[in-house]
Structures are given as C-alpha cells and as structure tokens.
Amino acid sequence: MPNSSRDQYIGFIGTGNIGNPMARQLIRGGHQLVIFDLRPEVMENLLELGAEPAESAAEVASRCSIVFTSLPGPPQIEAATAGPDGILDGASPGDIHVDLSTNSVKGVARIVQLETAVGITHIDAPVTGGVVRAGQGTLTVLGSGDEPTFEQVRPLLDHIGEHVFHLGAAGMGGLYKLINNVIVLSGHMIVQEALVLGAKAGLDPQDLVDKLRQGTARPYMGLADHFLAKQWENPTSTMVIAEKDVALALELARDHQVAMPVANAVHQHYLAALAAGFDELHHYSTQDLLEATAGISIPVPSP
C-alpha cells in the first residue's frame, strides 16, 4: 500500500478497558483508525464509529505509519510487537510505534532495540488517570523516546491526555508509571485494613469514614466509598493487572537494590487474591480477603 495512503490512517491495537476510550478520543478528533484486538467484541463500538477492522497487529502496521498499542503487560506487548503477525511483520522503515501500555523498563528497552534495528521509532507513553478520564480525554501521558518523533505525535496524544509530558529517553515514561502505580496499589491497602479493624472493633464503617474525613486521615479517604460499595464485577482495573504492576515495580527495585518491604507485603496479598480466584475482579476486592481473614463481613451501605 502506498505511503500516502498509510499516512491517512492511525493504527490502534488493544481496544479493551482503557484502550477503547482512548481510541474513541482519536476518532472524535477526526482521525480514521484501523483497529485490532484478540477479542472482536471489544472492537464493535469503534467499528460503529467508523474504525476499520484488521485481522492482526501486522495488518494494522501494514496499513498505518503510526500505530498505538494499549495492552495488559509485557508478554502481550512483546507478542503484539515481535510475535507472529506482530507489528514488526507489517511495519515499514520510518514508522512510529506509540505504546500506551504499562511495560517494564527492561521490556521497553527490548522493544526499542528490536524496532530500531528495522527503522521503527518507539515512543513509550504509558497513561494514568483511569477509564473515566480516558473517556474524557483528560489522562496524563508519561511519554518518552526520541523527542522530535514525540513532538510529531503530540497532537494525537493531546486527544488522549490533558497533561502530556516528554520525560526523556524511551523507558522513562514507564519508570514514572511504575512508581505511580506502586503508590496507588499499595496505598489503598492500609485504608482497607483500617476499615476492617474498625468494623471488627465494633465501629460503624460509614460513620468511621465520615469521621476520618474530618481528621488527619482525610487525604487517604478518597477511595473509601468504593471499598464500602464492593462493586467488584466488570472492573475498570482487574486484580491480574494490579498484581502485574506491583511485580514490575518490585523487579525495578531489585535491579536498583532498593528495599520495598511494604510493596512486597502488598504483592503477597495480590497473589493471595489471585489464588482465591479474584483474577478478573476489581483490585479493590482485596477488601473481601481482609474481611474473611478477620472473620467479619462489612455490609454494603443502603443507597
């Protein structure tokens, strides 16, 4: 296909929980997308908006000079990039791959090496802010990689994010994202533990939260209503993804010889949740494990 035609399309691989609303923002911005996901059902709404389907990541790359990916983690990123029918099988020299996923720093380095060898420029641009902000186009984009190339794709990233940063060489975006995620995914656990402790000691959980919001614990109470509501089904963020992100942060800590005892303990709790079959539940469902261990069940507040 001629390069002029390839430049008319933007590729998007991975249209799940957070990839889907990001792809929608690009369509709303007036861009024609070619999309692929291993699950055809998560592409349907985008096809209705005018996106064109592809049969593989390779086909997306063959039809588009700029390809975005939004995938669960390192194995999926590696497969979509360098596996059979991956991006490398369809891309051309001069193409750009923008990865919006959360990868390991080592994983980014490997993809950069593979793509650079065949003339593809890799931009590492993980996002943070959650599914709701993805739907609003107000995510924070933690971009890194070749700066002129980053500036070339910045207008596209502006459809996705309200705050779009270039942080240096490829891999720096992932570094920022892993630090962000280990704070978020570890921080909520102490709040859940405290709520379970209070309930076991006889306090009313909702009243406890209301009172804590008037004291020095106030900055930590932002998620408390979600914990009490216990809406774990059809999550925007699963236990599998949470465990993966903490594990990647711990891998980074080992590489830099940084002790992270709290994050290690949190990771063990996520592993226990996976062992209990919580894989596709919201990662907040760690609340259920804590309650079970304490021998209580906090009732969901009345509407």
PASEBA-1860 file (N, C-alpha, C; in nm, 3 decimals):
! residues 303
1> MPNSSRDQ> 0.085/-0.119/0.000/0.000/0.000/0.000/0.089/0.125/0.000 ~ 0.062/0.227/-0.084/0.147/0.346/-0.091/0.153/0.419/0.042 ~ 0.268/0.482/0.064/0.287/0.552/0.191/0.183/0.661/0.213 ~ 0.141/0.730/0.105/0.043/0.837/0.120/-0.086/0.783/0.179 ~ -0.125/0.663/0.138/-0.247/0.601/0.192/-0.226/0.562/0.338 ~ -0.108/0.507/0.371/-0.079/0.465/0.508/-0.083/0.584/0.604 ~ -0.046/0.701/0.555/-0.044/0.819/0.641/-0.184/0.872/0.673 ~ -0.284/0.822/0.602/-0.421/0.868/0.626/-0.485/0.798/0.746
9> YIGFIGTG> -0.423/0.691/0.791/-0.481/0.609/0.898/-0.391/0.610/1.021 ~ -0.455/0.592/1.136/-0.386/0.569/1.262/-0.421/0.427/1.307 ~ -0.319/0.349/1.342/-0.343/0.215/1.391/-0.364/0.213/1.541 ~ -0.450/0.123/1.587/-0.472/0.109/1.731/-0.492/-0.038/1.763 ~ -0.401/-0.093/1.843/-0.403/-0.234/1.880/-0.429/-0.244/2.030 ~ -0.538/-0.312/2.067/-0.575/-0.326/2.208/-0.685/-0.229/2.244 ~ -0.810/-0.272/2.226/-0.924/-0.181/2.246/-1.011/-0.228/2.363 ~ -0.944/-0.265/2.472/-1.013/-0.310/2.592/-1.054/-0.196/2.682
17> NIGNPMAR> -1.046/-0.218/2.813/-1.099/-0.124/2.912/-1.054/0.019/2.891 ~ -0.924/0.040/2.881/-0.874/0.178/2.869/-0.835/0.211/2.726 ~ -0.799/0.109/2.646/-0.767/0.134/2.507/-0.887/0.182/2.428 ~ -1.004/0.127/2.459/-1.125/0.162/2.385/-1.159/0.310/2.395 ~ -1.167/0.366/2.516/-1.199/0.510/2.522/-1.089/0.598/2.464 ~ -0.963/0.555/2.470/-0.857/0.634/2.406/-0.873/0.633/2.255 ~ -0.908/0.517/2.200/-0.933/0.508/2.056/-1.051/0.597/2.017 ~ -1.155/0.598/2.101/-1.271/0.684/2.074/-1.230/0.830/2.066
25> QLIRGGHQ> -1.140/0.871/2.154/-1.098/1.010/2.152/-1.027/1.045/2.022 ~ -0.949/0.952/1.969/-0.882/0.977/1.841/-0.984/0.988/1.728 ~ -1.087/0.903/1.731/-1.192/0.911/1.630/-1.266/1.043/1.641 ~ -1.297/1.083/1.765/-1.367/1.211/1.785/-1.281/1.328/1.739 ~ -1.150/1.308/1.742/-1.058/1.412/1.696/-1.047/1.418/1.545 ~ -1.122/1.333/1.474/-1.127/1.338/1.329/-1.032/1.242/1.259 ~ -0.978/1.145/1.331/-0.881/1.052/1.272/-0.948/0.921/1.233 ~ -0.904/0.868/1.121/-0.952/0.738/1.073/-0.864/0.628/1.131
33> LVIFDLRP> -0.924/0.533/1.203/-0.849/0.429/1.272/-0.862/0.294/1.202 ~ -0.753/0.219/1.207/-0.753/0.077/1.176/-0.723/0.007/1.307 ~ -0.810/-0.086/1.350/-0.800/-0.140/1.485/-0.791/-0.293/1.485 ~ -0.730/-0.343/1.592/-0.723/-0.488/1.612/-0.722/-0.520/1.760 ~ -0.798/-0.623/1.797/-0.794/-0.679/1.932/-0.822/-0.828/1.919 ~ -0.763/-0.906/2.006/-0.787/-1.050/2.004/-0.932/-1.085/2.035 ~ -1.006/-0.990/2.098/-1.147/-1.009/2.131/-1.231/-0.921/2.041 ~ -1.291/-0.976/1.938/-1.367/-0.893/1.843/-1.476/-0.809/1.908
41> EVMENLLE> -1.533/-0.859/2.018/-1.646/-0.786/2.079/-1.606/-0.649/2.133 ~ -1.479/-0.631/2.171/-1.439/-0.502/2.226/-1.405/-0.401/2.116 ~ -1.417/-0.443/1.992/-1.397/-0.350/1.880/-1.528/-0.298/1.824 ~ -1.639/-0.362/1.862/-1.766/-0.335/1.794/-1.808/-0.188/1.797 ~ -1.799/-0.125/1.915/-1.843/0.014/1.924/-1.757/0.107/1.839 ~ -1.628/0.073/1.826/-1.538/0.156/1.745/-1.566/0.138/1.597 ~ -1.603/0.017/1.556/-1.641/-0.006/1.417/-1.766/0.072/1.383 ~ -1.859/0.081/1.478/-1.980/0.159/1.457/-1.949/0.308/1.440
49> LGAEPAES> -1.838/0.351/1.500/-1.797/0.491/1.487/-1.714/0.517/1.362 ~ -1.690/0.411/1.284/-1.620/0.430/1.157/-1.480/0.372/1.149 ~ -1.431/0.314/1.257/-1.299/0.249/1.251/-1.306/0.129/1.158 ~ -1.192/0.093/1.101/-1.184/-0.022/1.011/-1.113/-0.136/1.083 ~ -1.163/-0.260/1.069/-1.102/-0.373/1.139/-0.982/-0.428/1.065 ~ -0.890/-0.488/1.142/-0.778/-0.563/1.085/-0.780/-0.702/1.145 ~ -0.715/-0.795/1.078/-0.712/-0.934/1.123/-0.593/-0.964/1.213 ~ -0.498/-0.871/1.224/-0.379/-0.895/1.304/-0.308/-0.763/1.330
57> AAEVASRC> -0.214/-0.766/1.427/-0.130/-0.647/1.451/-0.047/-0.616/1.328 ~ -0.002/-0.720/1.258/0.078/-0.700/1.136/-0.002/-0.624/1.031 ~ -0.130/-0.659/1.016/-0.212/-0.588/0.917/-0.229/-0.442/0.955 ~ -0.250/-0.415/1.084/-0.259/-0.276/1.129/-0.133/-0.200/1.088 ~ -0.017/-0.258/1.120/0.110/-0.191/1.089/0.132/-0.175/0.939 ~ 0.081/-0.270/0.860/0.098/-0.260/0.715/0.014/-0.148/0.655 ~ -0.091/-0.110/0.725/-0.184/-0.009/0.673/-0.165/0.129/0.733 ~ -0.081/0.140/0.837/-0.068/0.266/0.911/0.079/0.297/0.939
65> SIVFTSLP> 0.118/0.421/0.923/0.257/0.459/0.953/0.275/0.494/1.101 ~ 0.165/0.519/1.172/0.169/0.540/1.317/0.075/0.440/1.382 ~ 0.127/0.360/1.475/0.048/0.257/1.541/0.054/0.276/1.692 ~ -0.062/0.282/1.756/-0.073/0.286/1.901/-0.101/0.145/1.952 ~ -0.047/0.113/2.071/-0.084/-0.010/2.140/-0.126/0.023/2.282 ~ -0.225/-0.052/2.331/-0.271/-0.040/2.470/-0.301/-0.181/2.517 ~ -0.205/-0.242/2.586/-0.209/-0.385/2.615/-0.185/-0.412/2.763 ~ -0.222/-0.531/2.812/-0.217/-0.557/2.956/-0.079/-0.555/3.020
73> GPPQIEAA> 0.025/-0.601/2.950/0.155/-0.609/3.015/0.263/-0.659/2.922 ~ 0.384/-0.682/2.974/0.499/-0.719/2.890/0.476/-0.836/2.796 ~ 0.416/-0.949/2.838/0.401/-1.059/2.742/0.314/-1.021/2.622 ~ 0.207/-0.947/2.647/0.116/-0.908/2.538/0.182/-0.804/2.446 ~ 0.259/-0.713/2.506/0.330/-0.613/2.426/0.433/-0.680/2.336 ~ 0.508/-0.774/2.393/0.609/-0.848/2.316/0.542/-0.926/2.202 ~ 0.430/-0.992/2.231/0.363/-1.071/2.128/0.309/-0.983/2.016 ~ 0.247/-0.871/2.053/0.189/-0.783/1.952/0.296/-0.714/1.868
81> TAGPDGIL> 0.414/-0.700/1.925/0.522/-0.631/1.854/0.608/-0.728/1.774 ~ 0.663/-0.829/1.842/0.764/-0.914/1.780/0.718/-1.057/1.756 ~ 0.598/-1.092/1.796/0.548/-1.227/1.776/0.500/-1.248/1.634 ~ 0.453/-1.370/1.605/0.395/-1.396/1.473/0.280/-1.302/1.443 ~ 0.279/-1.246/1.323/0.176/-1.148/1.283/0.177/-1.025/1.371 ~ 0.295/-0.991/1.426/0.309/-0.872/1.508/0.343/-0.749/1.425 ~ 0.359/-0.639/1.494/0.387/-0.511/1.428/0.509/-0.521/1.337 ~ 0.614/-0.587/1.382/0.737/-0.595/1.303/0.716/-0.668/1.171
89> DGASPGDI> 0.614/-0.753/1.163/0.587/-0.824/1.039/0.517/-0.736/0.935 ~ 0.461/-0.624/0.980/0.387/-0.541/0.885/0.439/-0.400/0.867 ~ 0.525/-0.355/0.957/0.570/-0.216/0.956/0.676/-0.191/0.849 ~ 0.697/-0.063/0.821/0.799/-0.020/0.724/0.896/0.076/0.792 ~ 1.020/0.084/0.741/1.114/0.182/0.797/1.054/0.322/0.797 ~ 1.076/0.393/0.906/1.021/0.528/0.921/0.891/0.531/0.998 ~ 0.833/0.415/1.025/0.708/0.409/1.101/0.732/0.442/1.249 ~ 0.621/0.470/1.318/0.626/0.507/1.461/0.533/0.414/1.538
97> HVDLSTNS> 0.583/0.360/1.648/0.503/0.278/1.739/0.492/0.350/1.872 ~ 0.372/0.388/1.911/0.347/0.457/2.037/0.280/0.357/2.132 ~ 0.350/0.318/2.237/0.294/0.220/2.331/0.240/0.291/2.453 ~ 0.108/0.283/2.472/0.039/0.347/2.583/0.029/0.254/2.705 ~ 0.085/0.133/2.693/0.074/0.031/2.797/0.172/0.056/2.911 ~ 0.154/-0.020/3.020/0.249/-0.020/3.130/0.342/-0.140/3.111 ~ 0.464/-0.112/3.070/0.564/-0.216/3.045/0.673/-0.205/3.150 ~ 0.758/-0.307/3.158/0.877/-0.295/3.243/0.981/-0.209/3.172
105> VKGVARIV> 1.073/-0.154/3.247/1.180/-0.074/3.187/1.264/-0.162/3.095 ~ 1.291/-0.286/3.138/1.365/-0.379/3.054/1.286/-0.414/2.928 ~ 1.156/-0.429/2.944/1.072/-0.462/2.829/1.073/-0.352/2.725 ~ 1.068/-0.227/2.771/1.075/-0.114/2.677/1.209/-0.118/2.603 ~ 1.318/-0.141/2.676/1.450/-0.144/2.613/1.458/-0.251/2.505 ~ 1.397/-0.368/2.531/1.399/-0.475/2.432/1.321/-0.436/2.307 ~ 1.202/-0.380/2.326/1.121/-0.341/2.210/1.191/-0.232/2.131 ~ 1.252/-0.136/2.200/1.325/-0.030/2.131/1.436/-0.089/2.045
113> QLETAVGI> 1.511/-0.185/2.102/1.620/-0.248/2.028/1.570/-0.318/1.902 ~ 1.460/-0.394/1.916/1.406/-0.467/1.802/1.355/-0.372/1.694 ~ 1.287/-0.266/1.736/1.227/-0.176/1.638/1.331/-0.086/1.574 ~ 1.427/-0.040/1.652/1.532/0.045/1.595/1.609/-0.029/1.486 ~ 1.630/-0.158/1.505/1.705/-0.239/1.409/1.640/-0.241/1.271 ~ 1.508/-0.219/1.264/1.440/-0.221/1.134/1.385/-0.083/1.097 ~ 1.430/0.021/1.167/1.396/0.157/1.128/1.265/0.210/1.183 ~ 1.212/0.145/1.287/1.089/0.193/1.350/1.126/0.272/1.476
121> THIDAPVT> 1.060/0.384/1.499/1.085/0.464/1.619/0.980/0.430/1.724 ~ 1.028/0.398/1.845/0.939/0.360/1.955/0.921/0.476/2.052 ~ 0.798/0.507/2.081/0.764/0.606/2.183/0.693/0.533/2.297 ~ 0.752/0.540/2.415/0.697/0.479/2.536/0.609/0.585/2.603 ~ 0.477/0.563/2.607/0.387/0.668/2.657/0.275/0.611/2.742 ~ 0.307/0.547/2.855/0.201/0.495/2.941/0.114/0.608/2.994 ~ -0.010/0.574/3.024/-0.106/0.675/3.069/-0.152/0.644/3.210 ~ -0.196/0.747/3.279/-0.252/0.730/3.412/-0.372/0.822/3.428
129> GGVVRAGQ> -0.469/0.778/3.508/-0.590/0.857/3.528/-0.716/0.773/3.530 ~ -0.709/0.652/3.474/-0.824/0.563/3.482/-0.918/0.572/3.363 ~ -1.014/0.480/3.361/-1.105/0.467/3.247/-1.194/0.588/3.230 ~ -1.242/0.645/3.341/-1.331/0.762/3.330/-1.261/0.877/3.261 ~ -1.139/0.907/3.305/-1.065/1.016/3.241/-1.024/0.982/3.099 ~ -1.004/0.854/3.069/-0.976/0.814/2.931/-1.093/0.852/2.842 ~ -1.214/0.831/2.892/-1.333/0.865/2.816/-1.353/1.015/2.799 ~ -1.291/1.092/2.886/-1.300/1.238/2.878/-1.183/1.299/2.802
137> GTLTVLGS> -1.084/1.217/2.769/-0.964/1.269/2.702/-0.877/1.351/2.795 ~ -0.881/1.320/2.926/-0.808/1.401/3.024/-0.703/1.321/3.101 ~ -0.651/1.215/3.040/-0.547/1.136/3.104/-0.418/1.216/3.117 ~ -0.326/1.163/3.196/-0.189/1.212/3.198/-0.106/1.114/3.117 ~ -0.030/1.165/3.020/0.052/1.082/2.933/0.198/1.101/2.972 ~ 0.261/0.990/3.013/0.400/0.993/3.059/0.490/0.946/2.945 ~ 0.516/1.036/2.851/0.585/0.999/2.728/0.735/1.005/2.738 ~ 0.800/0.920/2.659/0.946/0.923/2.649/0.988/0.858/2.518
145> GDEPTFEQ> 1.110/0.891/2.476/1.161/0.843/2.349/1.215/0.959/2.267 ~ 1.248/0.933/2.143/1.305/1.036/2.055/1.217/1.162/2.055 ~ 1.275/1.275/2.096/1.193/1.395/2.117/1.130/1.449/1.990 ~ 1.202/1.460/1.877/1.134/1.508/1.754/1.017/1.419/1.714 ~ 1.033/1.287/1.730/0.923/1.196/1.697/0.808/1.214/1.794 ~ 0.841/1.234/1.921/0.737/1.258/2.021/0.657/1.382/1.985 ~ 0.726/1.488/1.945/0.655/1.611/1.909/0.569/1.590/1.785 ~ 0.612/1.500/1.698/0.533/1.469/1.580/0.399/1.406/1.617
153> VRPLLDHI> 0.401/1.319/1.720/0.276/1.252/1.759/0.203/1.324/1.872 ~ 0.261/1.430/1.926/0.195/1.502/2.036/0.052/1.545/2.003 ~ 0.024/1.595/1.881/-0.116/1.632/1.853/-0.213/1.516/1.869 ~ -0.168/1.394/1.842/-0.253/1.278/1.863/-0.269/1.250/2.012 ~ -0.160/1.261/2.085/-0.165/1.238/2.229/-0.250/1.343/2.299 ~ -0.258/1.462/2.242/-0.340/1.568/2.301/-0.489/1.532/2.299 ~ -0.530/1.444/2.208/-0.669/1.397/2.209/-0.695/1.305/2.328 ~ -0.588/1.239/2.374/-0.599/1.138/2.480/-0.578/1.198/2.617
161> GEHVFHLG> -0.483/1.292/2.627/-0.443/1.341/2.758/-0.454/1.492/2.775 ~ -0.489/1.530/2.895/-0.491/1.672/2.932/-0.350/1.719/2.967 ~ -0.270/1.629/3.025/-0.132/1.659/3.061/-0.043/1.561/2.986 ~ 0.033/1.610/2.891/0.118/1.527/2.806/0.263/1.568/2.829 ~ 0.342/1.475/2.884/0.480/1.505/2.920/0.578/1.426/2.834 ~ 0.690/1.490/2.799/0.804/1.418/2.744/0.909/1.413/2.853 ~ 0.948/1.291/2.893/1.029/1.274/3.014/1.172/1.228/2.987 ~ 1.208/1.216/2.860/1.345/1.176/2.828/1.349/1.055/2.738
169> AAGMGGLY> 1.456/0.978/2.749/1.476/0.861/2.664/1.369/0.756/2.689 ~ 1.342/0.672/2.588/1.242/0.567/2.600/1.269/0.482/2.723 ~ 1.165/0.456/2.798/1.177/0.384/2.925/1.150/0.473/3.044 ~ 1.174/0.603/3.029/1.149/0.695/3.140/1.000/0.706/3.169 ~ 0.918/0.702/3.066/0.774/0.706/3.089/0.728/0.588/3.173 ~ 0.780/0.469/3.139/0.746/0.350/3.216/0.793/0.358/3.359 ~ 0.909/0.418/3.380/0.963/0.434/3.515/0.869/0.520/3.599 ~ 0.826/0.633/3.545/0.731/0.718/3.617/0.602/0.643/3.645
177> KLINNVIV> 0.554/0.568/3.546/0.425/0.499/3.561/0.433/0.392/3.670 ~ 0.542/0.315/3.674/0.554/0.211/3.776/0.557/0.270/3.917 ~ 0.625/0.382/3.933/0.628/0.447/4.064/0.489/0.498/4.101 ~ 0.419/0.557/4.005/0.281/0.600/4.030/0.195/0.483/4.076 ~ 0.205/0.371/4.002/0.115/0.259/4.029/0.145/0.189/4.161 ~ 0.273/0.178/4.197/0.302/0.109/4.323/0.253/0.192/4.442 ~ 0.253/0.324/4.428/0.197/0.409/4.534/0.046/0.386/4.546 ~ -0.024/0.391/4.433/-0.169/0.376/4.433/-0.210/0.237/4.481
185> LSGHMIVQ> -0.144/0.134/4.426/-0.187/-0.003/4.454/-0.146/-0.050/4.593 ~ -0.046/0.012/4.651/-0.009/-0.021/4.789/-0.084/0.065/4.889 ~ -0.104/0.192/4.854/-0.164/0.286/4.948/-0.304/0.250/4.991 ~ -0.384/0.196/4.898/-0.523/0.169/4.935/-0.535/0.053/5.033 ~ -0.433/-0.033/5.039/-0.441/-0.150/5.126/-0.448/-0.111/5.274 ~ -0.373/-0.010/5.316/-0.373/0.028/5.457/-0.509/0.087/5.495 ~ -0.575/0.155/5.401/-0.708/0.208/5.428/-0.806/0.092/5.449 ~ -0.798/-0.008/5.362/-0.886/-0.123/5.378/-0.860/-0.195/5.510
193> EALVLGAK> -0.733/-0.213/5.544/-0.701/-0.278/5.672/-0.760/-0.200/5.789 ~ -0.750/-0.068/5.784/-0.801/0.014/5.893/-0.953/0.005/5.903 ~ -1.021/0.004/5.789/-1.167/-0.008/5.790/-1.211/-0.142/5.848 ~ -1.141/-0.248/5.812/-1.174/-0.380/5.867/-1.147/-0.384/6.017 ~ -1.036/-0.326/6.059/-1.006/-0.319/6.202/-1.116/-0.245/6.277 ~ -1.156/-0.130/6.223/-1.261/-0.053/6.290/-1.391/-0.130/6.298 ~ -1.428/-0.197/6.189/-1.553/-0.274/6.188/-1.546/-0.390/6.287 ~ -1.431/-0.459/6.291/-1.417/-0.573/6.383/-1.424/-0.526/6.529
201> AGLDPQDL> -1.378/-0.403/6.552/-1.379/-0.349/6.688/-1.515/-0.291/6.727 ~ -1.611/-0.295/6.632/-1.747/-0.254/6.666/-1.791/-0.119/6.613 ~ -1.706/-0.052/6.533/-1.744/0.078/6.479/-1.830/0.061/6.354 ~ -1.916/0.158/6.331/-1.994/0.160/6.207/-1.902/0.209/6.094 ~ -1.880/0.129/5.989/-1.782/0.166/5.887/-1.809/0.300/5.819 ~ -1.937/0.326/5.784/-1.967/0.451/5.717/-1.944/0.570/5.809 ~ -1.983/0.556/5.935/-1.959/0.664/6.031/-1.809/0.683/6.052 ~ -1.735/0.573/6.054/-1.589/0.581/6.068/-1.529/0.662/5.954
209> VDKLRQGT> -1.572/0.630/5.832/-1.520/0.703/5.715/-1.556/0.851/5.725 ~ -1.680/0.879/5.762/-1.723/1.019/5.775/-1.637/1.095/5.875 ~ -1.605/1.032/5.987/-1.524/1.098/6.089/-1.379/1.112/6.046 ~ -1.327/1.010/5.980/-1.188/1.016/5.933/-1.168/1.127/5.831 ~ -1.272/1.158/5.759/-1.264/1.265/5.658/-1.254/1.403/5.724 ~ -1.278/1.410/5.853/-1.266/1.537/5.923/-1.134/1.547/6.000 ~ -1.051/1.446/5.989/-0.925/1.446/6.063/-0.805/1.435/5.971 ~ -0.692/1.398/6.030/-0.568/1.393/5.953/-0.563/1.278/5.853
217> ARPYMGLA> -0.656/1.183/5.863/-0.663/1.074/5.765/-0.738/1.115/5.638 ~ -0.790/1.238/5.635/-0.872/1.283/5.523/-0.808/1.259/5.385 ~ -0.678/1.286/5.365/-0.621/1.267/5.231/-0.627/1.124/5.181 ~ -0.647/1.028/5.272/-0.646/0.886/5.235/-0.785/0.828/5.214 ~ -0.888/0.910/5.232/-1.024/0.858/5.231/-1.093/0.867/5.096 ~ -1.021/0.907/4.993/-1.084/0.928/4.863/-1.149/0.804/4.804 ~ -1.094/0.687/4.833/-1.147/0.563/4.776/-1.237/0.486/4.871 ~ -1.255/0.536/4.991/-1.326/0.461/5.094/-1.468/0.423/5.051
225> DHFLAKQW> -1.538/0.512/4.982/-1.674/0.480/4.938/-1.675/0.362/4.842 ~ -1.571/0.353/4.757/-1.562/0.240/4.665/-1.542/0.109/4.742 ~ -1.461/0.114/4.847/-1.437/-0.007/4.925/-1.565/-0.055/4.992 ~ -1.643/0.038/5.045/-1.766/0.001/5.115/-1.873/-0.045/5.017 ~ -1.874/0.009/4.895/-1.977/-0.027/4.796/-1.956/-0.168/4.741 ~ -1.832/-0.215/4.739/-1.799/-0.353/4.698/-1.852/-0.388/4.558 ~ -1.834/-0.297/4.465/-1.875/-0.325/4.327/-1.754/-0.380/4.251 ~ -1.733/-0.509/4.266/-1.611/-0.571/4.213/-1.626/-0.623/4.071
233> ENPTSTMV> -1.749/-0.641/4.025/-1.771/-0.701/3.893/-1.751/-0.599/3.782 ~ -1.719/-0.649/3.661/-1.698/-0.563/3.542/-1.606/-0.446/3.575 ~ -1.486/-0.477/3.622/-1.398/-0.371/3.674/-1.329/-0.292/3.564 ~ -1.290/-0.171/3.598/-1.204/-0.092/3.510/-1.058/-0.128/3.531 ~ -1.028/-0.196/3.640/-0.890/-0.238/3.669/-0.896/-0.370/3.744 ~ -0.837/-0.474/3.687/-0.851/-0.608/3.744/-0.737/-0.642/3.840 ~ -0.760/-0.748/3.917/-0.658/-0.798/4.009/-0.533/-0.844/3.933 ~ -0.553/-0.905/3.816/-0.440/-0.950/3.736/-0.348/-0.833/3.700
241> IAEKDVAL> -0.408/-0.722/3.658/-0.329/-0.605/3.619/-0.259/-0.544/3.740 ~ -0.328/-0.538/3.853/-0.269/-0.481/3.974/-0.149/-0.563/4.020 ~ -0.163/-0.695/4.023/-0.051/-0.780/4.063/0.068/-0.761/3.970 ~ 0.039/-0.753/3.841/0.145/-0.733/3.741/0.220/-0.602/3.765 ~ 0.147/-0.495/3.791/0.212/-0.365/3.807/0.299/-0.359/3.932 ~ 0.250/-0.418/4.043/0.333/-0.419/4.164/0.456/-0.507/4.142 ~ 0.437/-0.620/4.072/0.550/-0.708/4.044/0.656/-0.638/3.960 ~ 0.614/-0.558/3.863/0.709/-0.485/3.780/0.785/-0.380/3.862
249> ALELARDH> 0.716/-0.315/3.954/0.784/-0.218/4.041/0.886/-0.288/4.129 ~ 0.852/-0.406/4.179/0.946/-0.481/4.263/1.066/-0.530/4.183 ~ 1.043/-0.568/4.059/1.154/-0.606/3.971/1.250/-0.488/3.953 ~ 1.193/-0.370/3.932/1.274/-0.249/3.919/1.352/-0.222/4.048 ~ 1.287/-0.243/4.163/1.352/-0.221/4.292/1.469/-0.317/4.310 ~ 1.452/-0.442/4.270/1.563/-0.536/4.279/1.680/-0.493/4.192 ~ 1.649/-0.446/4.072/1.755/-0.403/3.981/1.835/-0.288/4.041 ~ 1.768/-0.203/4.120/1.835/-0.086/4.178/1.871/-0.105/4.325
257> QVAMPVAN> 1.850/-0.226/4.375/1.883/-0.259/4.514/1.815/-0.164/4.613 ~ 1.685/-0.146/4.592/1.603/-0.064/4.681/1.506/-0.155/4.756 ~ 1.511/-0.151/4.887/1.420/-0.231/4.968/1.279/-0.171/4.963 ~ 1.179/-0.255/4.939/1.040/-0.210/4.937/0.955/-0.308/5.018 ~ 0.973/-0.311/5.151/0.902/-0.410/5.231/0.750/-0.396/5.227 ~ 0.700/-0.275/5.222/0.555/-0.257/5.218/0.500/-0.308/5.085 ~ 0.564/-0.269/4.975/0.518/-0.315/4.844/0.528/-0.467/4.832 ~ 0.630/-0.527/4.889/0.642/-0.672/4.888/0.524/-0.738/4.961
265> AVHQHYLA> 0.487/-0.682/5.076/0.374/-0.736/5.151/0.245/-0.722/5.072 ~ 0.229/-0.607/5.008/0.109/-0.585/4.926/0.105/-0.685/4.810 ~ 0.220/-0.709/4.749/0.226/-0.803/4.638/0.182/-0.942/4.682 ~ 0.223/-0.984/4.801/0.181/-1.114/4.852/0.029/-1.120/4.867 ~ -0.030/-1.009/4.905/-0.175/-1.007/4.921/-0.244/-1.018/4.786 ~ -0.189/-0.951/4.684/-0.245/-0.964/4.549/-0.231/-1.108/4.499 ~ -0.119/-1.171/4.528/-0.101/-1.311/4.488/-0.205/-1.400/4.557 ~ -0.232/-1.373/4.684/-0.334/-1.449/4.756/-0.471/-1.429/4.691
273> ALAAGFDE> -0.498/-1.307/4.646/-0.626/-1.280/4.582/-0.638/-1.357/4.450 ~ -0.529/-1.364/4.375/-0.530/-1.442/4.251/-0.551/-1.590/4.281 ~ -0.485/-1.638/4.385/-0.501/-1.779/4.424/-0.645/-1.809/4.466 ~ -0.713/-1.708/4.516/-0.853/-1.725/4.559/-0.951/-1.711/4.443 ~ -0.898/-1.687/4.322/-0.984/-1.678/4.204/-1.038/-1.540/4.175 ~ -0.972/-1.435/4.227/-1.019/-1.299/4.208/-0.964/-1.234/4.081 ~ -0.909/-1.312/3.990/-0.835/-1.261/3.875/-0.903/-1.144/3.803 ~ -1.029/-1.161/3.767/-1.098/-1.062/3.685/-1.189/-0.970/3.765
281> LHHYSTQD> -1.178/-0.976/3.898/-1.249/-0.880/3.981/-1.168/-0.752/3.996 ~ -1.233/-0.646/4.041/-1.161/-0.521/4.066/-1.053/-0.545/4.172 ~ -0.940/-0.478/4.158/-0.834/-0.500/4.257/-0.874/-0.448/4.396 ~ -0.977/-0.368/4.404/-1.027/-0.327/4.536/-1.088/-0.445/4.612 ~ -1.114/-0.556/4.543/-1.176/-0.671/4.610/-1.083/-0.737/4.711 ~ -0.960/-0.688/4.723/-0.877/-0.729/4.836/-0.949/-0.705/4.969 ~ -1.046/-0.614/4.968/-1.129/-0.590/5.086/-1.195/-0.720/5.134 ~ -1.242/-0.801/5.041/-1.309/-0.926/5.078/-1.213/-1.021/5.149
289> LLEATAGI> -1.088/-1.028/5.103/-0.991/-1.115/5.168/-0.961/-1.069/5.310 ~ -0.948/-0.939/5.327/-0.919/-0.885/5.460/-1.035/-0.913/5.555 ~ -1.157/-0.897/5.507/-1.273/-0.925/5.591/-1.280/-1.073/5.627 ~ -1.252/-1.161/5.531/-1.257/-1.304/5.557/-1.154/-1.343/5.661 ~ -1.035/-1.285/5.651/-0.929/-1.315/5.747/-0.969/-1.269/5.887 ~ -1.040/-1.156/5.894/-1.083/-1.102/6.024/-1.209/-1.171/6.076 ~ -1.274/-1.250/5.991/-1.396/-1.318/6.033/-1.518/-1.229/6.038 ~ -1.521/-1.126/5.953/-1.636/-1.038/5.950/-1.677/-1.014/5.805
297> SIPVPSP> -1.792/-0.954/5.787/-1.837/-0.909/5.656/-1.901/-0.774/5.671 ~ -1.837/-0.671/5.622/-1.890/-0.534/5.632/-2.008/-0.522/5.536 ~ -2.127/-0.487/5.585/-2.244/-0.476/5.496/-2.230/-0.356/5.402 ~ -2.282/-0.373/5.281/-2.283/-0.263/5.185/-2.384/-0.159/5.232 ~ -2.345/-0.031/5.237/-2.439/0.073/5.285/-2.565/0.079/5.198 ~ -2.677/0.113/5.259/-2.801/0.130/5.184/-2.790/0.250/5.092 ~ -2.854/0.243/4.974/-2.848/0.358/4.881/-2.908/0.483/4.942
END
